[in-house]
């Protein structure tokens, strides 16, 4: 389709302000972010994480990085704009999770730090509370509970098909299922 | 050539499934269709590492013969190549697009006017393109989202029409896949978008002088069919049809098109991930039968389709393939082939519906 829109920056800040307005303390929940995504026409099933970044006013840079770095969220030198960098060499599904993880840091922790550099996710025994929360947030954002349960049921628990629908890794599906206390279907 | 006879405007990417589907449709239907071909790269081979788009254009020419068509190029990152990038470049009034059309197409085609606000903010390049080619073409096309503001339609369409001689313009309003949005918010918000956009465009200054038709385009074929019903059988609504029912009172000024029952985002199937499936449709619904891979899956699915009381044959190539498969001799056993069968029957069904 040979139509390329004007820069969406004005709409971005509008969306961002909208989330801020409903959040109270400036921290956003998964539900609030998904609501705004829907209102702004961002696909949520599966979630278009890049479009969501746009709505939140966050720029995305996809560049090759060392393999053990997934991505990072940082505040620009101008002190206003946030930027997500994602490792372009990783699988697209892994990049989606990375972006969701950085969105989580933005939504929950941006008042605490100006830079978040993320190594491999789902490491056993992750003890950093912020990272645990960001992983859980990202997981809920990409695989909202009602839809996740529906898909597991409809797809007869096929981890590959559930992962394919949500465009995440099978590991992410297993972790999500575990966190929801779901067993059977080979999920546990 | 009677341009007012066209009642169905399918958007077709130039992949094997789409091209096989439209080439199999009988001429009696084809003369009522003005397809929008969205050129994608051809298959990468040892001898063609670029995926030369001329191969695709030659296939289109062979299919269309003397029938006109709208020609666009894809902006889908996965389907683009370096040739397409250059055709989309606004430099010097889209000179690559202009020259490529001159070299490779006759003047029976309807070329798309590209709009790129990132690289051509004041639309001076788009205007230069239109000014340079308007004398060659009876019709041109402009493809826009349906959710723009009034001022944006005025700005874009005003800029383009200011450069037209006698060329008349098809304005395609394309919202892409509407499935999730309809499920979340219902049909009314989408219907309103198209209605407002149609009303705005129809009321632009001197529209009767330059506006050929406004075309409502959308798609709703799901990414994952099995999520719409059971694993082996199911049905789901064709939201393009619902949209048509809601907006058809605007005809003939507003006409209708879609993505020919092919998922708008064109997810590539990796080997081993698909489950053989045969689909068919009524005016308002799709039905499917699906069987996990083992010998005879398509035979089983096709047999179920023929026995389904909702199945009505169009006596088409697609129906012939379903009958052959049910008899135990399927001509194709890959998803692309059965997408063609579905799309062929779907497009015929749409023409039948739209000509009422």
Interface residues (C-beta under 8 A of the other chain):
Chain A: X1 X2 X3 X4 X5 X6 X7 X38 X41 X43 X44 X45 X151 X154 X155 X156 X160 X161 X164 X165
Chain B: X38 X72 X73 X74 X75 X88 X112 X113 X114 X115 X116 X117 X118 X119 X121 X143 X144 X145 X147 X174 X176 X180 X181 X184 X185 X223 X224 X226 X227 X231 X273
